[in-house]
Amino acid sequence: MDPVSDLTRFVQRRLGTALRNRVAGDDAPQHAERIWGAEGERWFTPDDPIWRVHADASMFPGGIASLLLQSLHPLAMAGVAGHSGYRGDPWGRLQRTSHYLAITTYGTVEHAHEVIGHVRGIHERVRGKDEKGRPYSAADPHLLRWVHLAEIDSFLRAHQTFGSDPLSPRDTDRYVEQAGVPAALLGVVDPPRSVAELRRALEEYRPELEPSEAAKDAARFLLLDPPLPFVARPGYATLATGGLSLLPPWALEMLEIPLPRPVSRLVARPVGRFGTAAVRWGMAGLGERRPSDHDVTEPNPDRTAAAS
């Protein structure tokens, strides 16, 4: 036996287990069994870009970038601040989001419809007013569309920047289109079908965005005071730094985050690449099958119809 190799494998598995439990919860193996053990039609297969993007470690910095970008819509942020409990139960919120993405990406169509219906029910109950007295509803298709746009734009940018196998231009468009299948069922009206449509749609929201106090508070929480033990914060900082490097300059300016483009390109992105590689190494140490290792039932050939 090689003591050095044994120690390396031990550290790798411990890291992978800690990451999995934070993101997917202590009952992650049970959730995985339900997803992979179920028989039935699925929307997507291992050959689809959405599988590759959502299975990659780049989702870690991409998720951070997504939360920061989404926070810039004051009504969307008011809903998060008032109802999500992100401060009191941040890991619970992350795990619920992770579970939703896993089922709608890899699960059966039946299970995907179930979880989408559950989330729609929650959205119907989330309503109120922002700090300026403007009413909001989480079921508002316009707000749902903003959240969807910010999310898939961040995930895609992260994958193309930090992913182990970046997508071709054709597959980036396919990813945007495929991500719109569950989004349409959730209530997003006219989800974009290409990267060009995605970027145009994001620009259309620019006049509505503003750096609310709730958004700045969320940024401080995510970047300066994450709910992690001291020993884990340096590793998280590499992912957060990578996430910041994905944000457009105007978003950084609105959040009052000083990150000039040269620093972002020459420092933040290499740091983010290192952190993402560490996550990928740790998750590989679990010795579990990756999503692409699983055989699944052939998907519906008309995926667009599935979203109508």
Disulfide bonds with the S-S distance in Angstrom:
none
